[in-house]
Amino acid sequence: MSISAINARNQFKGTVQEIIRGPVLSEVDVQTPAGMITSVITTRSIDALDLRVGSEVLAVFKSTEVMLAKL
């Protein structure tokens, strides 16, 4: 499954394995069929997406960034 509103070819469905929260930025480790992907996103975004260990996400990335969309 992919999100049709995002024009990015590099998408991997995965499951959140670990969240390392910081005051402003946090790390989110996502296990995908292609391997582990780590995204650094704002802590506010983690709360807004209600991300937790076990959440299914879509890792969408370009050469300079990795974005997450909750499924």
ABEGO torsion letter per residue (X at the ends): XBBAABBBABBBBBBBABBBBBAABBBBBBBBAAEBBBBBBBAAAAAAAGBBBGBBBBBBBBAABBBBBBX
